[in-house]
Amino acid sequence: MKRTARVPLRNDGEEQRRFARRAWASFALIVLALAGLGARFFWLQVVRHAEFVTRANDNSIHVRFLAPPRGMIFDRDGVVLAENVPAYRLEVIPDQVHDMDAMLARLAAVVPLSPDDLSRFRQALQEHHRFQGVPLRRRAPLRTDEPLSSAAFALVPYANRIAHGRFRCGARAVHLAPNAPGQRHPLHGQGWRAPWRIEHLEAQQ
């Protein structure tokens, strides 16, 4: 009886060579993928940098014209109590300014900036993120000698209006005369109708 030669079931050397070929092929594919990804990043971040910066700025700024949430408010006698007044303010986004001092110097030639404005602005810079708008100048009153145009005065000894200037304090009836032109009711007390004299001044008060 003739015996047939045994066929080896496993060839370690061939398997190692096959594994090496597959590993090198996989490594080459990974290198090519990383090279392509790096090239894509370079194209987007360097070559088209200016384009995408412009797109990002356009996406962060949306101009919308909104109607005022309310109209004029009248009292029962037809006197205007509140009206709509346009309000504007100048803001600076620090992240878009390369030289803050030079920018403020150029802006001061167009918009009056007091030392108080600059001091408040520099303090606000420390309290905001660089991508946020920091108020530099708000809408100035049209008449600096008229407190009602600035809306920044002490309401003493009472605030708002007293209807027809009449109220009762216990058993006593109090009558007040109108204190503002065109107003039928006393308005915001008397503290804003006369000049003030500074008696004490400190750095924080």
C-alpha positions in Angstrom: 0.0 0.0 0.0 1.4 3.4 -1.1 1.4 6.1 1.5 0.7 9.7 0.4 2.9 12.6 1.7 1.4 14.7 4.4 0.4 18.3 3.4 1.3 20.8 6.2 -1.8 22.4 7.6 -0.1 25.5 8.8 2.8 27.5 7.4 4.0 30.0 10.0 6.4 31.7 7.7 3.8 32.4 5.0 1.3 33.7 7.6 3.8 36.1 9.0 4.6 37.4 5.6 0.9 37.8 4.8 0.3 39.6 8.1 3.3 41.9 7.4 1.9 42.8 4.0 -1.5 43.6 5.3 -0.1 45.6 8.2 2.0 47.7 5.8 -0.9 48.2 3.5 -3.1 49.4 6.5 -0.3 51.7 7.7 0.0 53.2 4.2 -3.8 53.8 4.1 -3.7 55.5 7.5 -0.8 57.7 6.5 -2.6 58.7 3.3 -5.8 59.5 5.2 -4.0 61.6 7.7 -2.1 63.4 4.9 -5.4 64.1 3.2 -7.0 65.4 6.4 -4.0 67.6 7.1 -4.1 69.0 3.6 -7.8 69.7 4.1 -7.2 71.5 7.3 -4.4 73.6 5.7 -6.7 74.5 2.9 -9.5 75.6 5.2 -7.5 77.2 8.0 -4.7 78.9 6.0 -5.6 79.3 2.3 -9.3 80.2 2.9 -8.8 81.8 6.3 -10.0 85.3 5.3 -13.1 84.0 3.7 -14.2 82.0 6.7 -13.4 84.9 9.1 -15.7 87.1 7.0 -18.4 84.4 7.1 -18.1 84.0 10.9 -18.4 87.8 11.4 -21.5 87.9 9.2 -23.0 85.0 11.2 -22.4 86.8 14.5 -24.0 90.1 13.5 -27.7 90.3 12.6 -29.2 93.6 11.9 -32.9 93.7 12.8 -35.2 96.7 12.9 -37.7 96.2 15.7 -40.7 98.4 16.3 -40.9 99.8 19.9 -42.9 97.5 22.2 -45.2 100.3 23.2 -46.4 103.6 21.9 -47.0 106.8 23.7 -48.7 106.7 27.1 -51.2 109.3 28.1 -52.9 110.0 31.4 -56.7 110.4 31.7 -56.4 114.1 30.8 -54.5 113.4 27.6 -51.1 114.5 28.9 -48.2 112.5 27.5 -46.6 110.5 30.3 -44.2 108.4 28.3 -43.1 108.6 24.7 -40.6 106.8 22.4 -37.2 108.4 22.2 -34.4 107.0 20.0 -31.5 105.7 22.1 -28.1 105.0 20.7 -24.8 103.8 22.2 -21.3 103.2 20.9 -19.9 99.7 21.6 -16.4 98.3 21.0 -15.7 94.6 20.5 -12.2 94.1 21.9 -11.5 91.0 19.9 -11.8 93.0 16.7 -9.4 95.8 17.8 -5.6 95.4 17.4 -4.5 98.6 19.1 -7.1 99.8 21.7 -5.3 103.1 22.5 -4.8 104.1 18.9 -8.5 103.2 18.1 -9.7 105.4 21.1 -7.4 108.3 20.0 -8.9 108.2 16.4 -12.4 107.8 17.7 -12.0 110.8 20.1 -11.5 113.0 17.0 -15.1 112.1 15.9 -17.0 111.4 19.1 -16.3 113.5 22.3 -14.9 111.2 24.9 -14.5 112.5 28.5 -12.0 111.1 31.0 -15.0 109.5 32.8 -16.1 107.8 29.6 -12.7 106.3 29.1 -12.4 105.3 32.8 -15.7 103.5 32.7 -14.9 101.9 29.4 -11.5 100.5 30.7 -13.2 99.2 33.8 -15.9 97.5 31.7 -13.2 95.9 29.6 -12.2 93.9 32.6 -15.7 92.7 33.2 -16.6 91.5 29.7 -15.3 88.8 27.4 -13.3 89.9 24.5 -15.9 88.8 22.0 -18.6 90.9 23.7 -19.5 94.5 22.9 -18.3 96.9 25.6 -20.3 100.2 25.9 -18.0 103.2 25.3 -20.5 106.1 24.9 -24.2 106.3 25.4 -26.6 108.8 23.8 -25.8 112.2 25.3 -28.7 114.5 26.3 -29.6 117.1 23.7 -29.7 119.7 26.5 -27.3 119.3 29.4 -29.1 121.9 31.5 -32.4 119.9 31.3 -32.5 117.0 33.8 -35.5 115.3 32.1 -33.4 114.9 28.9 -30.8 112.8 30.7 -33.0 110.6 32.8 -30.2 110.4 35.4 -31.2 112.4 38.5 -32.4 111.8 42.0 -36.2 111.4 42.4 -36.7 113.1 45.8 -38.7 113.4 47.9 -41.0 111.2 45.7 -40.8 109.4 42.3 -43.2 109.5 39.3 -46.4 111.6 39.3 -48.9 112.4 42.0 -52.3 112.6 40.4 -53.5 116.2 40.5 -51.0 116.9 43.3 -53.3 115.6 46.0 -52.9 112.9 48.6 -53.5 112.3 52.2 -51.0 111.6 55.0 -53.1 110.4 57.9 -55.7 113.0 58.6 -53.8 115.7 56.7 -54.6 116.6 53.1 -51.6 117.6 51.0 -51.8 119.7 47.9 -48.8 120.1 45.5 -48.6 122.4 42.6 -47.3 121.2 39.2 -43.5 121.6 39.0 -42.7 121.0 35.3 -43.8 122.8 32.1 -46.7 121.1 30.3 -47.4 118.7 33.2 -50.7 118.8 35.1 -49.3 116.7 37.9 -46.3 117.2 40.2 -43.4 115.2 38.8 -40.4 113.4 40.4 -40.3 115.6 43.5 -38.3 118.9 43.8 -34.7 117.6 44.0 -34.1 118.0 40.3 -35.5 121.5 40.0 -32.7 123.3 41.8 -28.9 123.2 41.6 -27.0 120.9 44.0 -24.0 121.8 46.2 -21.3 119.2 46.9 -20.7 119.1 50.7 -18.6 115.9 50.9 -16.7 113.9 48.2 -14.7 110.7 48.4 -13.2 108.4 45.8 -16.1 105.9 46.1 -19.0 108.2 47.0 
